[in-house]
Amino acid sequence: MKGLLIRNLSKTYFDPYAGAHVTAVRDVSLSVNEGEFVSLVGPSGCGKTTILNMIAGFVPASSGDIVLDGRRISGPGPDRGVVFQSFALFPWKTVLENVAFGPKMRGAGKTERERIAREYLALAGLGNAADRYPNELSGGMQQRVGVARALANEPDILLMDEPFASVDAQTRMTLQEELTRIWQARRPTVIFITHDVNEAIFLAERVIVLSKGRLLAEVDVPLPRPRVWDTLIEDAAFKTLSARVLHLVRSG
């Protein structure tokens, strides 16, 4: 199948401070269709980042399977792009060089990788910033470079771990709108980790609620696109969904 399939996924590790084994993720099963945008939401410690790290191949699962486009995941790979909370850009490289880095590692020639980088910078609204360095950009612009860099690798799935948590509230809303616009334009498969219920609903087609390492609920988000905060914040359907997901998070 195309997309992501997670079957009976669990992760247990030894906590030396507690002197015991701790189960961070317990028997989670879910699927993400190709081109779908899914948010994972829940309080700190609910297992959402652990799940993302297992999908990325950064940490091994204790049990269960993760299958992407029919291939079982056993470690990191270029088929998965990751965007972290920290910008993680190369400060000595220009914006263009940062975005072109992935295609370069894949063996693309100079002309081709620059073409790819400029294409994704334009998609992220950063076409005029190609020759600037990361320290010359705002935090919001740096994070958009990070998204463009991940997409330029053309991964099968984009994994985003609270990527907007370190910017101010207004910039965060702008980035959320930019991300939905980019997603609509290219329809990459996305898993987005957040503890912010409103952010989860605004971005996603489906919200997965986690609690204490377990999958608590799946909530469809049938809100029309394009989505912008000016209109959505007062939308009755959005408020109803937000209240429902918040109740699930708090009751879990």
Buried (B, 14 or more C-beta within 10 A) or exposed (E): EEBBBBBEBBBBEEEEEEEEEEBBBBBBEBEBEBBBBBBBBBEEEBBBBBBBBBBBBBBEBBEBEBBBBEEEBEEEEEBBBBBBBEBBBEEEBBBBBBBBBBBBEBEBEEEBBBEBBBBBBEBBBBEEBBEBBBEEBEBBBBBBBBBBBBBBBBBBBBBBBBBBBBBEEEBBBBBBBBBBBBBEEEEBBBBBBBBBBBBBBBBBBBBBBBBBBBBBBEBEBEBEEEBBBEEBEEBEEBBEBBEBBBEBBEEB
